[in-house]
Amino acid sequence: MKTSLSVWNTAEHAQVCLFHLSLYFFCARGCSLEKVSKKSCNCPACPVYKKYGLQNLYFCETGKAVGKKEHKVETKI
């Protein structure tokens, strides 16, 4: 079963984000206030991107991300 989870804007996640020393972390904080130039997206290399199983790119333009994380479902027979 897959469940959607939002990426939370927490200090822990910001510390893990590749770009935590700047004003980025768009997958949790939302769109950039600056004009976006789509040259290449660095998000797929980020541990937060991997942890949440994110698939989209350019959160700086599209806004906050929603990830998918696997959960086991127990079945009783």
Secondary structure by P-SEA (a helix, b strand, c coil): cbbbbcccccaaaaaaccccccccccccccccccccccccccccccaaaaaacccccccccccbbbbbbbbbbbbcc
